[in-house]
Amino acid sequence: MGLTDKEKRVKYTTVSIPLTLYNRIKKLIEGTGFTSVSQYVTYVLREVVASHEESKYEEPFTEEDKQKIIEKLKKLGYI
Amino acid sequence: MIPRPHGGRLINKILTGKKREILLSEASELPSISISFERVIDVMDIAHGVFSPLEGFLFQEDYINVLYDMRLTNDLPWTIPIVLDVDPEEISGLKEGDDIILRYNEEPIAIMKIEEIYGWDKKEYARQVYKTTDPNHPGVSKTYNRKELLIGGTIDLLNEIKHPLENRILWPIETRVLFKEKKWRTIVAFQTRNVPHRGHEYVQKAALTFADGLLIHPLVGWKKPGDYRDEVIFAAYEALIKHYYPKNVVVLAGLLMNMNYAGPREAIHHAIVRKNFGATHFIVGRDHAGVGDYYGPYEAWEIFDEFPDLGITPLFIREAFYCRKCGGMANEKICPHGDEYRIKISGTKLRKMIMEGKIPPEYMMRPEVAETILKFKDPFVH
C-alpha cells in the first residue's frame, strides 16, 4: 500500500546549537505559545532569513518595460 | 520600501514575439485539454506573477507540503494549493514530460509541460484547507466537484482572455511601476468583494493615516447570486474616492483571482498576493474570507502568528460601527460606550435597502455612493 498524503509530508533534520543556548531558549519559551525549542528556533530563523533575503532584490523591469507600463497607466488614468 | 515579490522574483510566464508565434502555430498539433474559467484565471495569475513564486500548477511534493505545513518545499509560506484537475480519460495516452495545450472555449490559453500526474484525496484537501468536510461550504462543494487526478507542471501563457473590465485590472508589474512613480514607500492593500459602506471607509482611512497610499483591490471574477456586479463595485468606489479621499492617495484596481472562502488560510494567501503587487501592509478583516460560521471571528488574525517570514505586515483593524454617543464611526478599541449607542453596519440590511430602491442613512453609506449604485438598473448578480 502507498503512503497517505499525510505520511508524505515534510521531513526534519537536526542542527546543533550549544547546550547553554538550548537551555536559555527553553527557559525563555516557558508559558509562551511555543511548545518546543525547535519550534522557537524555526520561527526565529525564518524571520531572520526572510529579512536577509529582502535586501537582495532588484525590480524585474527594464527602463523600456517601465516606459511602456507608464504609457498604459497614463492611458487608463492612473497617472 | 516596496517589498520584493514572494520568493524574490516576479514570475513572468507570458510568451511574446517569435516564440509565441511558433508555439501558437504548433498548438493545433499538440494534445489539448479544456479547462474551466476558474482554471484560466489561475493560469493568468501564474503567468502575470500574481502567484509568484509559482511557475505552474503544483507538483505533488509541494501540494503535500502546502496541504499540511502551509509552505512550499522551498519553505516559503503558501496556504492554498493551486492545482489543475483532470479526468483520467482526458489525459489517456499522455505521460509525464509531454507538452499539452490548455484550451478555453477552443482557444489555446497556455502550453503546459506535464511533469507529474498524481491522485488526490478531496476530502482530506477539504479538511486541511477549509477545516471542514461539509459539502454546504462553497469551497468544499467546489472541491468535491473537481476531477479525479492532478497534473503538476510549468505553464506559459499564449493568449490572454478578454475580460469586460480588463481596463480596470492591473497586474503586479504594473502596480509596482505605479507605486514607484507615485513615490509611495508604504502601501496598504484592502481586499473587497463589496460596495463600500462607512465601515469600510473608516477601516481604510485608519490604515491610510500612517501609509503613503491605499490600494483598493476588489476581486473580479465569479460571483454568487445576490453579490454586487463588478462594474457596480467600481462605480461605487469611484464615487467614494472622488468625494471623500484626498487626491493621489488611492489606487483602485481590479484583481482577477478566484475566491475560495477558506477563511484563515485564505487571509494568508491574500496577503502574499498583495505583497506581489507591491503592498507593504494588508488589512485583514474580522472573519476574513470566511463564510457562514465555519471559522472563529479572529482565526484569520491568529494564523499570522505562524508566519514570521511573510514579508508583508498584516493590519488587524477592528470592525467599525457608528456610535451615537461618539457622534461618528468607531470601533470597540476606541469607543467606551455600550451597545445601546452602537449601530452596526449590516451588509445584508444595506443590500435590502438598495434592492428596495431606498437611499440608506448617511451613517451607513455615503449618499453619493448609494446614488451611484441606485443608478444601475440591476446592481446584483443573478
Contacts between the chains, C-beta under 8 A, distances in Angstrom:
chain1	res1	chain2	res2	distance
A	4	B	121	7.7
A	5	B	64	5.6
A	5	B	67	6.4
A	5	B	68	7.5
A	5	B	120	7.5
A	5	B	121	5.8
A	5	B	124	5.7
A	6	B	68	6.5
A	6	B	124	7.5
A	8	B	60	7.7
A	8	B	61	7.7
A	8	B	64	4.8
A	9	B	64	5.6
A	9	B	65	6.9
A	9	B	67	7.9
A	9	B	68	4.4
A	9	B	69	6.5
A	10	B	64	7.9
A	10	B	65	5.5
A	10	B	68	7.1
A	10	B	69	5.0
A	10	B	71	7.5
A	10	B	73	7.8
A	33	B	305	7.1
A	43	B	308	5.5
A	44	B	308	7.5
A	46	B	75	7.4
A	46	B	308	5.3
A	46	B	309	4.1
A	47	B	308	3.7
A	47	B	309	5.8
A	49	B	309	6.8
A	50	B	308	7.3
A	50	B	309	3.5
A	50	B	310	7.7
A	50	B	311	5.9
A	53	B	4	7.5
A	53	B	8	6.1
A	54	B	3	6.9
A	54	B	4	6.0
A	54	B	311	6.6
A	56	B	4	7.8
A	56	B	8	6.9
A	57	B	4	3.4
A	57	B	5	8.0
A	57	B	8	5.9
A	59	B	2	8.0
A	59	B	176	6.4
A	59	B	180	7.5
A	60	B	5	7.7
A	60	B	9	6.8
A	60	B	10	4.3
A	60	B	12	7.0
A	60	B	49	8.0
A	60	B	173	6.7
A	61	B	173	6.0
A	61	B	176	7.6
A	61	B	177	6.6
A	65	B	173	7.4
A	66	B	177	5.6
A	69	B	173	6.6
A	69	B	174	5.4
A	69	B	177	4.4
A	69	B	178	7.9
A	70	B	177	6.4
A	70	B	181	6.5
A	72	B	174	7.0
A	73	B	174	6.5
A	73	B	177	7.0
A	73	B	178	5.5
A	73	B	181	7.4
A	76	B	167	5.8
A	78	B	170	7.6
A	78	B	178	5.7
A	78	B	251	6.6
A	78	B	253	7.8
A	79	B	178	6.9
A	79	B	181	5.8
A	79	B	182	7.9
